[in-house]
């Protein structure tokens, strides 16, 4: 990976990259055995959440079938799961209407005792 600064461009070594990500993760107490590839799985999951098919996800990450199925995707039937909870199985038309809910003040006070401050 090349990092460009105003004065010069230099190569960032794999070990420096891995060490920097390790420090960034450990600072807030995040433990992970994946450092340089930590975002690969989440990008595959996010693509699946917006109804991308496995072929599209595989091409996006430049993964072969063994890698994507073994490391980055779950084998859960997403369309079936969406239909079972009442979401459409086509397009990007599903969402959680959290902002539309207005919980009772008594519940808010129990969950967040300092809410009035």
Secondary structure, DSSP 8 states (H G I E B T S, - for coil): -EEE-SS-EEE--HHHHHHHHHHHHHHTT---S-STTHHHHHHHHHHHHTT--HHHHHHHHT--HHHIIIII-----HHHHHHHTT--SSTT-----GGG----HHHHHHH-TTTT-
